[in-house]
Amino acid sequence: MKSEIDSMSENQVWDLVDPPEGIVPIGNKWVFKRKIGADRKGVDYEETFLPVAMLKSIRIMLAIAAHYDYEVWQMDIKTAFLNGLIEEDIFMDQPRGFDSKDKSKVCKLKRSIYGLKQASRSWNRHFDEVVKSFGFIKNEDEPCVYKKASGSMIAFLVLYVDDILLIGNDVGMLTSVKVWLCNLFSMKDLGEATYILGSRIYRDRPKRLIGLSQALYLDK
């Protein structure tokens, strides 16, 4: 709980303000296994859709990587939704564990929090703007697949909520993308991709073969 509070403070998720007249702030609670939203219709409930890479698109990108013997790296964005900016006026009660000297104030959200209906949409919009500023071009048919090319070097970025696949033919170029991402977001470097969406990635690079296995689900 403390680490989440610290992450919210680092990301400047809210400002403490006096409760506006006529506004009932949304409540909140800590959920440690699954996240439940408490916002209601009438509190800027619209526009909550989150585009994610389709499984078939991920398979296509992995097939391309196998055929051309591209690198396939994976990264995880920690507390991804806290990076999304909020355009609406949303007020929230102070969360339990937050050390405030004035308990009469409420939190005016500047950024998304987990469970908020707008969180996914605002995070994706922010990521899209940032990644395109680094020279990536969004795929017209798959909004969560991006490409960046420089001469003979090419890099693909595939986003699924807060998981990223980096695919490309030049280690230096991929490393520069990785460093750039780490400077912008709190990231976890997972190295060569081994799991994606619950599927184990098997690869035989000399034979240029790649496969996905869900044997873990069968074992369960």
Backbone as ProteinMPNN parsed JSONL, in Angstrom:
{"seq_chain_A": "MKSEIDSMSENQVWDLVDPPEGIVPIGNKWVFKRKIGADRKGVDYEETFLPVAMLKSIRIMLAIAAHYDYEVWQMDIKTAFLNGLIEEDIFMDQPRGFDSKDKSKVCKLKRSIYGLKQASRSWNRHFDEVVKSFGFIKNEDEPCVYKKASGSMIAFLVLYVDDILLIGNDVGMLTSVKVWLCNLFSMKDLGEATYILGSRIYRDRPKRLIGLSQALYLDK", "coords_chain_A": {"N_chain_A": [[0.828, -1.198, 0.0], [1.956, 1.221, 0.793], [3.891, 1.54, -1.188], [2.298, 2.017, -3.42], [1.072, 4.427, -2.695], [3.371, 5.999, -2.645], [4.068, 5.882, -5.362], [1.923, 7.259, -6.472], [2.371, 9.764, -5.388], [4.847, 10.414, -6.549], [4.1, 10.574, -9.213], [2.429, 12.704, -9.109], [-0.426, 12.55, -8.837], [-2.73, 13.756, -7.807], [-4.168, 16.849, -6.573], [-4.597, 18.384, -3.41], [-7.564, 19.824, -2.438], [-10.119, 22.184, -1.392], [-13.382, 20.871, -0.776], [-15.52, 21.177, -3.537], [-18.544, 23.046, -3.765], [-21.589, 21.309, -3.785], [-20.57, 19.042, -4.962], [-20.068, 15.593, -4.805], [-17.516, 13.673, -3.723], [-15.902, 10.825, -5.225], [-15.617, 7.568, -3.758], [-13.07, 5.305, -2.482], [-11.067, 2.322, -2.322], [-8.637, -0.021, -1.127], [-7.556, -2.602, -3.169], [-6.149, -5.666, -3.444], [-5.858, -7.829, -5.147], [-7.57, -7.751, -7.334], [-8.898, -5.099, -9.318], [-11.337, -2.702, -8.624], [-13.732, -0.471, -9.822], [-15.139, 2.677, -8.686], [-16.398, 4.826, -9.703], [-19.203, 6.635, -11.004], [-22.022, 6.776, -13.284], [-22.657, 9.932, -14.667], [-20.586, 11.162, -13.517], [-18.634, 12.131, -15.362], [-18.423, 9.81, -17.111], [-18.045, 8.85, -19.637], [-16.271, 7.78, -22.66], [-14.291, 5.557, -22.316], [-12.929, 3.548, -23.547], [-10.336, 1.213, -24.2], [-7.883, 0.675, -26.477], [-6.224, -2.283, -27.467], [-3.519, -4.399, -28.495], [-4.42, -6.858, -30.827], [-4.628, -10.412, -30.44], [-4.069, -11.862, -32.756], [-2.541, -10.015, -34.12], [-0.28, -9.846, -32.535], [0.682, -12.422, -32.902], [1.279, -12.301, -35.637], [3.347, -10.397, -35.619], [5.277, -11.762, -34.133], [5.724, -13.87, -35.877], [6.867, -12.511, -38.018], [9.19, -11.676, -36.74], [10.42, -14.147, -36.305], [10.826, -15.047, -38.95], [12.595, -13.126, -40.053], [14.584, -13.223, -38.229], [14.604, -11.386, -36.085], [15.274, -9.478, -33.089], [13.465, -10.013, -30.045], [12.223, -8.375, -27.515], [11.054, -7.678, -24.172], [9.12, -5.514, -22.096], [7.818, -4.104, -19.083], [5.482, -1.779, -17.971], [5.438, -0.082, -15.053], [2.821, 0.721, -12.8], [1.197, 1.844, -14.869], [-1.236, 3.192, -15.531], [-1.201, 5.457, -13.966], [0.107, 7.348, -15.378], [-1.535, 8.566, -17.176], [-3.192, 11.53, -18.178], [-5.924, 13.431, -16.87], [-8.784, 14.907, -18.214], [-11.268, 15.702, -17.312], [-13.075, 17.103, -14.482], [-12.599, 15.519, -11.619], [-13.236, 14.421, -8.404], [-12.006, 13.002, -5.379], [-12.245, 11.133, -2.35], [-9.763, 11.298, 0.249], [-7.384, 8.697, 0.207], [-7.113, 5.785, 2.331], [-4.301, 5.574, 4.404], [-2.92, 7.624, 3.279], [-1.014, 10.289, 4.228], [-2.125, 13.114, 5.371], [-2.268, 16.494, 6.422], [-4.569, 17.897, 6.577], [-7.551, 16.706, 6.821], [-9.975, 17.495, 5.889], [-9.915, 18.19, 3.278], [-10.212, 17.267, -0.223], [-9.203, 15.03, -2.881], [-8.305, 16.296, -5.947], [-8.256, 14.893, -8.963], [-5.491, 14.665, -11.124], [-4.251, 12.88, -12.678], [-4.795, 9.54, -13.921], [-6.171, 6.868, -11.913], [-6.05, 3.503, -10.678], [-8.88, 1.533, -11.442], [-10.524, 3.627, -12.049], [-12.829, 4.621, -14.484], [-11.996, 6.148, -16.651], [-9.315, 5.688, -16.767], [-7.895, 3.785, -18.431], [-8.328, 4.763, -21.026], [-7.174, 7.362, -20.911], [-4.521, 6.755, -20.296], [-3.698, 5.286, -22.588], [-3.971, 7.228, -24.569], [-2.07, 9.098, -23.756], [0.31, 7.568, -23.938], [0.343, 7.039, -26.678], [0.735, 9.61, -27.784], [3.269, 10.208, -26.767], [4.973, 8.136, -27.753], [4.833, 8.519, -30.485], [6.087, 10.947, -30.683], [8.703, 10.251, -30.575], [9.329, 9.347, -33.01], [8.035, 7.072, -33.888], [5.628, 5.413, -35.93], [2.185, 4.931, -36.085], [0.454, 1.925, -36.791], [-1.974, 1.669, -39.332], [-4.072, -0.169, -39.33], [-3.86, -1.52, -36.948], [-3.959, -0.173, -33.979], [-2.233, -0.385, -31.796], [0.251, -1.13, -32.561], [3.39, -0.055, -33.492], [5.832, 1.463, -35.669], [9.252, 2.145, -36.366], [11.713, 3.383, -38.484], [15.044, 3.59, -39.699], [17.166, 4.083, -42.127], [18.564, 0.996, -42.849], [17.775, -0.058, -40.484], [15.225, -1.191, -38.295], [12.448, -0.964, -36.084], [9.892, -2.328, -34.121], [7.119, -1.65, -32.04], [4.979, -3.075, -29.785], [2.058, -2.747, -28.012], [0.302, -3.861, -25.188], [-1.898, -3.011, -23.07], [-0.127, -2.594, -20.416], [2.09, -3.969, -21.098], [4.934, -4.353, -23.147], [6.22, -5.246, -26.281], [9.276, -5.223, -27.883], [10.541, -5.265, -31.019], [12.933, -5.94, -33.47], [15.705, -5.378, -35.818], [18.136, -4.403, -35.045], [20.3, -4.185, -32.428], [21.381, -1.94, -31.17], [19.604, 0.12, -31.882], [17.208, -0.816, -30.713], [18.006, -0.789, -28.068], [18.325, 1.942, -27.629], [15.673, 2.756, -27.803], [14.655, 1.406, -25.603], [16.076, 2.638, -23.486], [15.121, 5.233, -23.774], [12.381, 4.861, -23.192], [12.601, 4.074, -20.513], [13.458, 6.417, -19.376], [11.206, 7.928, -19.455], [9.081, 6.532, -18.292], [8.349, 4.48, -15.419], [9.885, 1.538, -15.608], [10.089, -2.035, -16.093], [12.569, -4.118, -17.084], [12.334, -6.943, -18.935], [13.953, -8.454, -20.483], [14.718, -10.868, -23.05], [11.741, -11.82, -24.681], [9.583, -14.066, -23.093], [7.09, -14.787, -22.176], [3.755, -13.985, -23.116], [0.633, -12.603, -22.754], [-0.201, -14.756, -21.159], [0.804, -16.901, -22.537], [3.468, -19.094, -23.265], [6.487, -18.336, -24.873], [8.194, -20.0, -27.296], [11.283, -20.504, -28.905], [13.316, -21.188, -31.72], [16.009, -20.11, -32.918], [18.123, -20.705, -34.831], [16.703, -22.303, -36.66], [14.806, -20.554, -37.314], [12.237, -20.497, -36.133], [9.253, -20.025, -34.24], [7.059, -20.256, -31.47], [3.922, -20.45, -29.643], [2.756, -21.427, -26.483], [0.197, -22.705, -24.408], [0.341, -24.457, -22.319], [0.509, -24.226, -19.594], [-2.029, -23.481, -18.741], [-3.398, -25.823, -19.301], [-2.225, -27.557, -17.505], [-3.249, -26.54, -15.158]], "CA_chain_A": [[0.0, 0.0, 0.0], [2.852, 2.376, 0.851], [4.541, 1.722, -2.493], [1.321, 2.621, -4.319], [0.969, 5.832, -2.284], [4.601, 6.658, -3.107], [3.967, 6.017, -6.821], [0.966, 8.325, -6.745], [3.027, 11.029, -5.05], [5.867, 10.662, -7.569], [3.418, 10.927, -10.464], [1.577, 13.877, -8.856], [-1.725, 12.085, -9.311], [-3.814, 14.64, -7.391], [-3.957, 18.023, -5.727], [-5.554, 18.489, -2.312], [-8.338, 21.063, -2.572], [-11.352, 22.234, -0.61], [-14.477, 20.229, -1.516], [-16.389, 22.122, -4.25], [-19.942, 23.017, -3.337], [-22.484, 20.516, -4.616], [-19.87, 17.896, -5.54], [-19.841, 14.458, -3.91], [-16.328, 12.974, -4.22], [-16.004, 9.37, -5.317], [-14.891, 6.858, -2.718], [-11.991, 4.448, -2.949], [-10.632, 1.293, -1.385], [-7.486, -0.777, -1.583], [-7.843, -3.953, -3.63], [-4.812, -6.201, -3.651], [-5.817, -8.882, -6.164], [-8.232, -7.268, -8.536], [-9.189, -3.69, -9.158], [-12.755, -2.434, -8.805], [-13.978, 0.959, -9.938], [-16.229, 3.204, -7.874], [-16.996, 6.005, -10.306], [-20.596, 6.41, -11.367], [-22.531, 7.573, -14.39], [-22.924, 11.289, -14.215], [-19.315, 11.732, -13.067], [-17.77, 12.048, -16.543], [-18.284, 8.367, -17.246], [-17.903, 8.464, -21.031], [-14.969, 7.636, -23.31], [-13.465, 4.707, -21.464], [-12.43, 2.428, -24.338], [-8.89, 1.029, -24.257], [-7.431, -0.187, -27.562], [-5.095, -3.164, -27.163], [-3.114, -5.191, -29.65], [-5.148, -8.114, -30.959], [-3.764, -11.588, -30.355], [-3.6, -12.222, -34.1], [-1.49, -9.063, -34.482], [0.916, -10.273, -31.809], [1.178, -13.613, -33.597], [1.88, -11.861, -36.9], [4.62, -9.741, -35.322], [6.226, -12.806, -33.741], [6.063, -14.608, -37.094], [7.817, -11.655, -38.745], [10.454, -11.74, -36.003], [11.031, -15.451, -36.564], [11.24, -15.129, -40.358], [13.751, -12.267, -40.303], [15.506, -13.391, -37.105], [14.643, -10.149, -35.309], [15.253, -9.55, -31.629], [12.147, -9.833, -29.426], [12.419, -8.012, -26.11], [9.807, -7.373, -23.47], [9.2, -4.576, -20.982], [6.564, -3.904, -18.359], [5.366, -0.423, -17.439], [4.901, -0.118, -13.693], [1.77, 1.713, -12.516], [1.006, 2.513, -16.16], [-2.399, 4.077, -15.597], [-0.936, 6.71, -13.26], [0.72, 8.284, -16.325], [-2.554, 9.197, -18.012], [-3.742, 12.792, -17.698], [-7.384, 13.489, -16.855], [-9.317, 16.182, -18.702], [-12.474, 16.03, -16.566], [-12.935, 17.43, -13.065], [-12.995, 14.375, -10.802], [-12.8, 14.598, -7.024], [-11.984, 11.729, -4.673], [-11.873, 11.164, -0.937], [-8.383, 10.923, 0.515], [-7.306, 7.251, 0.441], [-6.565, 5.319, 3.601], [-2.85, 5.442, 4.345], [-2.34, 8.874, 2.79], [-0.746, 11.137, 5.388], [-2.466, 14.506, 5.083], [-2.471, 17.303, 7.625], [-5.917, 18.463, 6.538], [-8.452, 15.642, 6.392], [-11.21, 18.056, 5.335], [-9.734, 18.4, 1.841], [-10.411, 16.12, -1.111], [-8.211, 14.914, -3.949], [-8.718, 16.597, -7.315], [-7.385, 14.042, -9.761], [-4.8, 15.188, -12.294], [-3.897, 11.703, -13.459], [-5.67, 8.39, -13.715], [-5.866, 5.898, -10.877], [-6.617, 2.191, -10.978], [-10.291, 1.378, -11.169], [-11.273, 4.735, -12.63], [-13.244, 4.217, -15.826], [-11.249, 6.905, -17.657], [-7.885, 5.416, -16.627], [-7.327, 3.103, -19.585], [-8.358, 5.655, -22.189], [-6.22, 8.462, -20.767], [-3.18, 6.183, -20.38], [-3.388, 4.956, -23.97], [-3.823, 8.476, -25.315], [-0.779, 9.677, -23.379], [1.372, 6.744, -24.505], [0.326, 7.239, -28.124], [1.362, 10.898, -28.075], [4.685, 10.151, -26.411], [5.733, 7.244, -28.615], [4.915, 9.138, -31.816], [7.054, 12.05, -30.611], [10.039, 9.66, -30.71], [9.508, 8.933, -34.394], [7.279, 5.877, -34.24], [4.419, 5.616, -36.722], [1.15, 3.968, -35.72], [-0.12, 1.123, -37.863], [-3.332, 2.127, -39.636], [-5.056, -1.214, -39.044], [-3.666, -2.011, -35.586], [-3.548, 1.045, -33.279], [-1.257, -0.615, -30.734], [1.509, -1.542, -33.177], [4.103, 1.116, -34.013], [7.06, 1.146, -36.397], [10.227, 3.214, -36.562], [12.758, 2.93, -39.395], [16.148, 4.511, -39.97], [18.024, 3.345, -43.043], [18.256, -0.439, -42.848], [17.35, -0.449, -39.139], [13.782, -1.103, -38.087], [11.991, -1.365, -34.75], [8.445, -2.372, -33.901], [6.685, -1.595, -30.644], [3.627, -3.625, -29.635], [1.561, -2.429, -26.67], [-0.911, -4.507, -24.691], [-2.167, -2.356, -21.781], [1.13, -2.108, -19.85], [3.156, -4.844, -21.584], [5.502, -3.892, -24.411], [7.161, -6.053, -27.043], [10.169, -4.489, -28.781], [10.972, -6.202, -32.054], [13.717, -5.233, -34.475], [16.891, -6.029, -36.375], [19.361, -3.736, -34.617], [20.351, -4.132, -30.964], [21.625, -0.558, -30.76], [18.363, 0.884, -32.027], [16.278, -1.277, -29.684], [18.511, -0.322, -26.775], [18.01, 3.371, -27.51], [14.237, 2.84, -27.508], [14.483, 0.948, -24.227], [16.569, 3.699, -22.597], [14.17, 6.348, -23.885], [11.184, 4.496, -22.439], [12.932, 4.068, -19.08], [13.566, 7.81, -18.933], [9.864, 8.517, -19.426], [8.188, 5.76, -17.436], [8.954, 3.496, -14.521], [9.82, 0.324, -16.413], [10.776, -3.26, -15.699], [13.148, -4.759, -18.257], [12.146, -8.391, -18.835], [14.887, -9.124, -21.374], [14.084, -11.541, -24.189], [10.352, -12.165, -24.368], [9.336, -15.484, -22.83], [5.649, -14.96, -21.969], [2.898, -12.887, -23.554], [-0.792, -12.902, -22.589], [-0.37, -16.08, -20.579], [1.365, -17.934, -23.414], [4.91, -19.234, -23.261], [7.093, -18.162, -26.193], [9.29, -20.918, -27.597], [11.963, -20.029, -30.108], [14.49, -21.876, -32.249], [16.511, -19.089, -33.842], [18.809, -21.267, -36.002], [15.706, -22.778, -37.619], [13.87, -19.436, -37.506], [10.913, -20.943, -35.724], [8.756, -19.458, -32.993], [5.76, -20.837, -31.147], [3.254, -20.049, -28.41], [2.183, -22.568, -25.785], [-0.638, -22.441, -23.241], [0.367, -25.686, -21.529], [0.304, -23.881, -18.191], [-3.463, -23.524, -18.483], [-3.807, -27.225, -19.319], [-1.767, -28.144, -16.245], [-4.146, -26.099, -14.096]], "C_chain_A": [[0.869, 1.256, 0.0], [3.508, 2.626, -0.503], [3.591, 2.365, -3.496], [1.13, 4.103, -3.992], [2.178, 6.608, -2.775], [4.561, 6.879, -4.618], [3.022, 7.144, -7.201], [1.572, 9.69, -6.446], [4.057, 11.402, -6.108], [5.24, 11.121, -8.878], [2.489, 12.122, -10.323], [0.157, 13.612, -9.369], [-2.852, 13.035, -8.938], [-3.288, 15.877, -6.687], [-4.992, 17.98, -4.616], [-6.245, 19.845, -2.385], [-9.518, 21.018, -1.602], [-12.477, 21.591, -1.419], [-15.351, 21.265, -2.219], [-17.841, 21.96, -3.789], [-20.779, 22.198, -4.32], [-21.844, 19.295, -5.245], [-19.687, 16.817, -4.475], [-18.64, 13.675, -4.442], [-16.552, 11.468, -4.274], [-15.198, 8.755, -4.183], [-13.774, 6.026, -3.32], [-11.715, 3.384, -1.906], [-9.443, 0.559, -1.988], [-7.934, -2.181, -1.967], [-6.519, -4.565, -4.056], [-4.729, -7.3, -4.71], [-6.514, -8.488, -7.453], [-8.721, -5.864, -8.252], [-10.639, -3.418, -9.507], [-12.977, -0.944, -8.841], [-15.16, 1.394, -9.11], [-16.85, 4.434, -8.495], [-18.357, 5.644, -10.888], [-20.946, 7.199, -12.616], [-22.939, 8.933, -13.858], [-21.672, 11.954, -13.688], [-18.316, 11.541, -14.2], [-17.404, 10.6, -16.844], [-17.912, 7.941, -18.661], [-16.44, 8.279, -21.44], [-14.004, 6.834, -22.451], [-12.808, 3.567, -22.232], [-10.907, 2.402, -24.363], [-8.535, 0.13, -25.434], [-6.24, -1.024, -27.107], [-4.76, -3.948, -28.419], [-3.887, -6.508, -29.665], [-4.171, -9.284, -30.934], [-3.224, -11.973, -31.728], [-2.488, -11.282, -34.557], [-0.185, -9.42, -33.785], [1.523, -11.499, -32.479], [1.862, -13.244, -34.906], [3.249, -11.238, -36.65], [5.677, -10.761, -34.9], [6.647, -13.642, -34.946], [7.064, -13.826, -37.942], [9.187, -11.721, -38.083], [11.173, -13.058, -36.261], [11.592, -15.525, -37.982], [12.519, -14.337, -40.616], [14.803, -12.344, -39.195], [15.696, -12.088, -36.326], [14.756, -10.455, -33.813], [13.817, -9.351, -31.146], [12.361, -9.611, -27.931], [11.083, -7.631, -25.484], [10.063, -6.429, -22.299], [7.819, -4.439, -20.358], [6.568, -2.499, -17.775], [4.705, -0.491, -16.069], [3.885, 1.015, -13.504], [1.448, 2.542, -13.764], [-0.105, 3.545, -16.13], [-2.172, 5.401, -14.886], [-0.307, 7.753, -14.178], [-0.306, 9.038, -17.162], [-3.112, 10.46, -17.391], [-5.261, 12.778, -17.816], [-7.844, 14.872, -17.286], [-10.527, 16.637, -17.899], [-12.129, 16.453, -15.136], [-13.484, 16.266, -12.25], [-12.39, 14.541, -9.411], [-12.961, 13.279, -6.272], [-11.652, 11.951, -3.204], [-10.404, 10.794, -0.781], [-8.316, 9.425, 0.833], [-6.723, 6.92, 1.812], [-5.06, 5.092, 3.451], [-2.151, 6.68, 3.829], [-2.225, 9.852, 3.954], [-0.966, 12.6, 5.024], [-2.717, 15.253, 6.384], [-3.884, 17.88, 7.69], [-6.88, 17.431, 5.959], [-9.752, 16.179, 5.786], [-11.123, 18.242, 3.826], [-9.99, 17.111, 1.062], [-9.342, 16.141, -2.198], [-8.849, 15.28, -5.288], [-7.747, 15.873, -8.241], [-6.812, 14.776, -10.969], [-4.446, 14.053, -13.255], [-4.825, 10.545, -13.102], [-5.225, 7.576, -12.51], [-6.535, 4.586, -11.25], [-8.079, 2.129, -10.58], [-11.137, 2.499, -11.719], [-11.591, 4.396, -14.086], [-12.45, 4.921, -16.92], [-9.774, 6.512, -17.71], [-7.274, 4.817, -17.886], [-7.26, 4.008, -20.804], [-7.299, 6.743, -22.101], [-4.78, 7.957, -20.836], [-2.808, 5.902, -21.821], [-3.172, 6.207, -24.805], [-2.463, 9.11, -25.029], [0.367, 8.888, -24.004], [1.475, 6.955, -26.007], [1.027, 8.542, -28.504], [2.869, 10.844, -27.851], [5.481, 9.316, -27.408], [5.85, 7.813, -30.033], [5.896, 10.307, -31.825], [8.488, 11.552, -30.764], [10.258, 9.097, -32.114], [8.804, 7.658, -34.791], [6.014, 6.261, -35.004], [3.418, 4.524, -36.367], [0.649, 3.219, -36.952], [-1.576, 1.516, -38.085], [-4.398, 1.103, -39.24], [-4.986, -1.732, -37.613], [-3.104, -0.872, -34.733], [-2.539, 0.851, -32.161], [0.038, -1.222, -31.255], [2.135, -0.322, -33.838], [5.394, 0.662, -34.695], [7.947, 2.378, -36.49], [11.35, 2.657, -37.427], [13.798, 4.023, -39.578], [17.162, 3.771, -40.832], [17.603, 1.887, -43.091], [17.764, -0.933, -41.49], [15.846, -0.254, -38.985], [13.435, -1.6, -36.688], [10.471, -1.316, -34.717], [8.176, -2.328, -32.404], [5.233, -2.055, -30.587], [3.184, -3.416, -28.192], [0.301, -3.223, -26.361], [-1.11, -4.05, -23.248], [-0.873, -1.804, -21.201], [2.298, -3.037, -20.177], [3.617, -4.36, -22.952], [6.403, -4.969, -25.0], [7.963, -5.118, -27.938], [10.765, -5.494, -29.753], [11.771, -5.431, -33.096], [14.99, -5.955, -34.849], [18.201, -5.41, -35.913], [19.343, -3.557, -33.098], [20.543, -2.706, -30.471], [20.366, 0.286, -30.816], [17.354, 0.488, -30.951], [16.707, -0.807, -28.299], [18.195, 1.148, -26.565], [16.532, 3.581, -27.206], [13.983, 2.456, -26.056], [14.923, 2.024, -23.231], [15.61, 4.882, -22.598], [12.908, 6.067, -23.087], [11.433, 4.555, -20.932], [13.081, 5.476, -18.527], [12.203, 8.473, -18.789], [8.944, 7.841, -18.42], [8.996, 4.885, -16.489], [8.776, 2.129, -15.167], [10.514, -0.847, -15.726], [11.249, -3.95, -16.964], [13.073, -6.276, -18.077], [13.065, -9.168, -19.771], [14.194, -9.727, -22.587], [12.694, -12.016, -23.788], [10.2, -13.672, -24.201], [7.854, -15.789, -22.611], [4.909, -13.75, -22.522], [1.446, -13.353, -23.468], [-1.027, -14.327, -22.1], [0.183, -17.218, -21.412], [2.89, -17.926, -23.335], [5.427, -19.116, -24.687], [8.274, -19.12, -26.326], [9.944, -20.48, -28.905], [13.168, -20.902, -30.438], [15.068, -20.961, -33.322], [17.275, -19.676, -35.025], [17.843, -21.756, -37.083], [14.673, -21.705, -37.963], [12.414, -19.874, -37.273], [10.533, -20.278, -34.407], [7.366, -20.04, -32.737], [5.229, -20.32, -29.828], [2.605, -21.277, -27.789], [1.368, -22.102, -24.587], [-0.736, -23.684, -22.363], [0.12, -25.414, -20.052], [-1.17, -23.941, -17.826], [-3.975, -24.964, -18.455], [-3.408, -27.917, -18.025], [-2.686, -27.775, -15.099], [-5.49, -26.82, -14.176]], "O_chain_A": [[0.571, 2.23, -0.692], [3.665, 3.772, -0.923], [4.015, 3.166, -4.329], [1.037, 4.936, -4.894], [2.048, 7.731, -3.263], [4.97, 7.933, -5.104], [3.286, 7.896, -8.139], [1.32, 10.659, -7.162], [4.139, 12.558, -6.522], [5.8, 11.969, -9.573], [1.834, 12.52, -11.287], [-0.374, 14.341, -10.206], [-3.839, 13.126, -9.668], [-2.133, 15.942, -6.266], [-6.136, 17.585, -4.844], [-5.588, 20.887, -2.392], [-9.867, 19.966, -1.067], [-12.518, 21.754, -2.638], [-15.88, 22.156, -1.556], [-18.287, 20.858, -3.469], [-20.684, 22.378, -5.534], [-22.505, 18.574, -5.993], [-19.208, 17.096, -3.376], [-18.733, 13.07, -5.51], [-17.297, 10.909, -3.469], [-14.224, 9.338, -3.708], [-13.56, 6.045, -4.532], [-12.088, 3.531, -0.742], [-9.269, 0.525, -3.206], [-8.606, -2.865, -1.194], [-5.843, -4.033, -4.937], [-3.629, -7.664, -5.128], [-6.077, -8.863, -8.541], [-8.932, -5.484, -7.1], [-11.124, -3.846, -10.554], [-12.467, -0.219, -7.987], [-16.074, 0.612, -8.85], [-17.739, 5.041, -7.897], [-18.619, 4.488, -11.22], [-20.266, 8.163, -12.97], [-23.484, 9.065, -12.762], [-21.665, 13.159, -13.433], [-17.289, 10.883, -14.035], [-16.233, 10.22, -16.832], [-17.506, 6.799, -18.874], [-15.514, 8.576, -20.684], [-13.025, 7.367, -21.927], [-12.187, 2.698, -21.62], [-10.263, 3.438, -24.526], [-8.848, -1.06, -25.407], [-5.345, -0.515, -26.432], [-5.605, -4.139, -29.294], [-3.993, -7.187, -28.644], [-3.023, -9.153, -31.358], [-2.063, -12.363, -31.855], [-1.592, -11.693, -35.294], [0.891, -9.309, -34.374], [2.743, -11.599, -32.608], [2.902, -13.807, -35.248], [4.202, -11.515, -37.378], [6.844, -10.635, -35.271], [7.796, -14.075, -35.03], [7.992, -14.4, -38.511], [10.212, -11.81, -38.758], [12.394, -13.084, -36.418], [12.705, -16.009, -38.19], [13.419, -14.809, -41.31], [15.794, -11.615, -39.223], [16.816, -11.734, -35.956], [14.387, -11.533, -33.346], [13.045, -8.614, -31.76], [12.646, -10.548, -27.185], [10.118, -7.306, -26.177], [11.077, -6.528, -21.608], [6.795, -4.631, -21.015], [7.546, -2.08, -17.156], [3.553, -0.908, -15.943], [4.081, 2.126, -13.996], [1.429, 3.772, -13.721], [0.058, 4.651, -16.644], [-2.871, 6.375, -15.165], [-0.198, 8.92, -13.802], [0.025, 10.044, -17.79], [-3.469, 10.471, -16.213], [-5.817, 12.188, -18.743], [-7.354, 15.884, -16.786], [-10.791, 17.836, -17.812], [-11.03, 16.192, -14.647], [-14.695, 16.055, -12.198], [-11.19, 14.771, -9.263], [-13.917, 12.535, -6.492], [-10.878, 12.843, -2.858], [-9.862, 10.051, -1.6], [-9.103, 8.932, 1.641], [-5.94, 7.687, 2.371], [-4.61, 4.485, 2.478], [-0.928, 6.789, 3.923], [-3.223, 10.199, 4.586], [-0.094, 13.242, 4.438], [-3.301, 14.714, 7.324], [-4.334, 18.303, 8.754], [-7.004, 17.305, 4.741], [-10.541, 15.413, 5.233], [-12.144, 18.432, 3.165], [-9.984, 16.016, 1.623], [-8.666, 17.149, -2.403], [-9.817, 14.649, -5.713], [-6.562, 16.203, -8.295], [-7.535, 15.417, -11.732], [-4.355, 14.243, -14.468], [-5.543, 10.587, -12.103], [-4.053, 7.591, -12.133], [-7.475, 4.563, -12.044], [-8.469, 2.611, -9.516], [-12.352, 2.347, -11.848], [-10.722, 3.938, -14.828], [-12.25, 4.361, -17.998], [-9.053, 6.955, -18.605], [-6.243, 5.294, -18.359], [-6.263, 4.022, -21.527], [-6.606, 7.025, -23.078], [-3.909, 8.644, -21.371], [-1.704, 6.245, -22.245], [-2.285, 6.24, -25.658], [-1.79, 9.597, -25.937], [1.3, 9.482, -24.545], [2.578, 7.042, -26.548], [1.824, 8.57, -29.442], [3.645, 11.371, -28.648], [6.545, 9.738, -27.861], [6.863, 7.606, -30.701], [6.474, 10.622, -32.865], [9.39, 12.339, -31.051], [11.269, 8.442, -32.37], [8.957, 7.199, -35.924], [5.413, 7.305, -34.751], [3.757, 3.34, -36.35], [0.448, 3.807, -38.015], [-2.327, 1.679, -37.123], [-5.506, 1.478, -38.858], [-5.948, -2.32, -37.118], [-1.898, -0.627, -34.757], [-2.031, 1.835, -31.623], [0.83, -1.764, -30.484], [1.497, 0.36, -34.64], [5.968, -0.372, -34.352], [7.469, 3.498, -36.668], [11.882, 1.584, -37.143], [13.482, 5.212, -39.609], [17.923, 2.939, -40.337], [16.44, 1.573, -43.34], [17.377, -2.094, -41.356], [15.274, 0.718, -39.479], [14.05, -2.536, -36.177], [9.852, -0.38, -35.223], [8.919, -2.902, -31.608], [4.367, -1.493, -31.257], [3.857, -3.858, -27.26], [-0.64, -3.259, -27.153], [-0.554, -4.637, -22.32], [-0.539, -0.648, -21.463], [3.377, -2.905, -19.598], [2.805, -4.004, -23.806], [7.246, -5.535, -24.304], [7.388, -4.311, -28.669], [11.414, -6.458, -29.346], [11.33, -4.378, -33.558], [15.322, -6.998, -34.286], [19.271, -5.843, -36.341], [18.482, -2.867, -32.553], [19.943, -2.303, -29.474], [20.092, 1.073, -29.91], [16.719, 1.351, -30.345], [15.871, -0.468, -27.462], [17.84, 1.561, -25.461], [16.174, 4.478, -26.442], [13.194, 3.099, -25.364], [14.227, 2.29, -22.25], [15.323, 5.461, -21.55], [12.416, 6.945, -22.378], [10.587, 5.024, -20.17], [12.856, 5.704, -17.339], [12.066, 9.469, -18.078], [8.127, 8.498, -17.775], [10.167, 4.591, -16.731], [7.659, 1.62, -15.265], [11.403, -0.668, -14.893], [10.443, -4.325, -17.817], [13.687, -6.823, -17.161], [12.977, -10.393, -19.853], [13.214, -9.18, -23.092], [12.497, -12.545, -22.694], [10.629, -14.452, -25.051], [7.411, -16.915, -22.833], [5.385, -12.62, -22.409], [1.081, -14.378, -24.043], [-1.935, -15.016, -22.568], [0.048, -18.383, -21.036], [3.515, -16.866, -23.338], [4.874, -19.722, -25.604], [9.232, -19.052, -25.556], [9.268, -20.134, -29.874], [13.933, -21.298, -29.559], [14.672, -21.025, -34.486], [17.1, -19.192, -36.144], [18.126, -21.638, -38.275], [13.787, -21.917, -38.791], [11.522, -19.651, -38.091], [11.39, -20.005, -33.567], [6.6, -20.285, -33.669], [5.983, -19.817, -28.995], [1.978, -22.075, -28.486], [1.791, -21.218, -23.842], [-1.768, -23.935, -21.74], [-0.413, -26.264, -19.338], [-1.529, -24.394, -16.739], [-4.875, -25.292, -17.682], [-4.145, -28.755, -17.505], [-2.895, -28.567, -14.18], [-6.374, -26.572, -13.356]]}, "name": "protein", "num_of_chains": 1, "seq": "MKSEIDSMSENQVWDLVDPPEGIVPIGNKWVFKRKIGADRKGVDYEETFLPVAMLKSIRIMLAIAAHYDYEVWQMDIKTAFLNGLIEEDIFMDQPRGFDSKDKSKVCKLKRSIYGLKQASRSWNRHFDEVVKSFGFIKNEDEPCVYKKASGSMIAFLVLYVDDILLIGNDVGMLTSVKVWLCNLFSMKDLGEATYILGSRIYRDRPKRLIGLSQALYLDK"}
